[in-house]
Every structure is written in C-alpha cells, then in structure tokens.
Amino acid sequence: MKITIDPVLFETTSQFKIGIIHYTKIVVSESPQMIKGRTRLFQENLYFELQEKPVTERPGIAEWRKVWKSFGADPNRYRHSAESLMRRISKENYLEPFHLAVDLNNFFSLQFEIPIGIYDLSKIEGDVLLSVGNEETSYEGLNGRDNSLKNILCSKDEKGAFGSPFVDSKRTAVTEETTNALQIFYLRPSLADAECQELLQSAGKMFCQVSGGDYKTFILSSSEPTILL
C-alpha cells in the first residue's frame, strides 16, 4: 500500500506534514483500568486549565485552525476533531471509555493538541491519497450523518474518502475485530521532524504496550510525500 500527500497541499502550507503509525497483530479490547484512570485524570486537569485559557488559545488548536482555514474550510463552522474534543472537556462533558483504540486515539489527540484518526487497515482498499475534498466528497461518519468534505482535508482509497481531521467514516472504523490498523496524525506544521518522530514513537510505544503487536512510524512531508507500507 502506498500513502501519498497530494502535492497541491504544499502550495498552501509548505511545511505541511502527516505522521503515520502502522500497527500489526494488535488486540483491541476494553481499555484496562489504568488507561481509563489516566484518561479521566488528564481530562479533569485539562478542564481546570481551560477555565483559565480558552480552547482556541491552546498552541496546537490555534495552529490547526490556521491550517484548516488555509485549505478553504471555516474553522468556526467545521471544527477539527481535536478542538471539538477539547471543547467538550471545557464544558466538563468528559469522554466515556469506548474501546482501547478509540480511547488512546482520543487521549493522544488531547495530549498533542492535534487531530488524529485510526482506521481498520483491512477495510481500506488500494492506495491512500491525502488531499482536500471537493463538492462530491462525502461519507457516512461516526456521527451517524452524511458529511460533506468540501475544502476539508481527507484521506481517500479506491472506494472514496474514509477519514479526515473533521470526523471519521463508519466504513473504516476500528472495532474489537481489528488486528491491523493505520493511525494518521495531522501534525503541526511548525514541529521539526525530530519532534514529530519523538511524538509518533511515544504514541506507538504506549499503544502497543497495552494492545500488544508491533508498530512502525513514518512521516510524510514535501521532501518525502509518499511512503510504502
């Protein structure tokens, strides 16, 4: 499988980069109590921080709002997923455990202040292209609605779009049957490659400590716009 960034994205944001973690032989189950407790404590601490500093002033959230806008989407109308999660926390509407993959994905997104998506690799067909959606780009999302991805960054396979920093699709959702997964990190353009690699290694290590299996990390950028899994 090839994963490629559409070159047109670099015309808008030259330092645009995507992080990839490829997981194999993982076991997705209910999160252990340690993860549930750590995630809850993190959210409670974040809630108090957000009473002093608004969501949109958090460095990662603010930077991704600019990226969002640079591709043509309205960040006030269509919020990226990290901002949406953080706004929930600011209202003391804490995230409830779902399963290991979703819980850790949400934890990483809050921790790093960036949108992140995780997908069942067996449900992705052919190569993957990261691009910006047009008027015809849409899918049924995890929110139960048909979501238009016009001017919104998205990932596409041979069947069409399956993920974005906005809301992910039902088609490629990770379940407790998933053994191989693709995690896409919509990295902050301002981060140096070394910082990005450290972030990905930290996330991959933590994920596999709980889920078992193995992981490999990749960074797509203007100097390396295509990787091969």
Buried (B, 14 or more C-beta within 10 A) or exposed (E): BEBBBBEEBBEEBEBBBBBBBBBBEBEBEEBEEEBBEBBBEBBEEBBEEBEEEEBBEBEBBBBBBEBBEEBEBEBEEBBBBBBBBBBBBBEEEBBEBEBBBBBBBBBBBBBBBBBBBBBBBEBBBEBBBBBBBEEEBBBEBEEEEEBBBBBBBBBBBEBBBBBBBBBBBBBBBBEEEBBBBBBBBBBBBEBEEEEBBEBBEBBBEBBBEBBBBEBEBBBBBBEEBEBEB
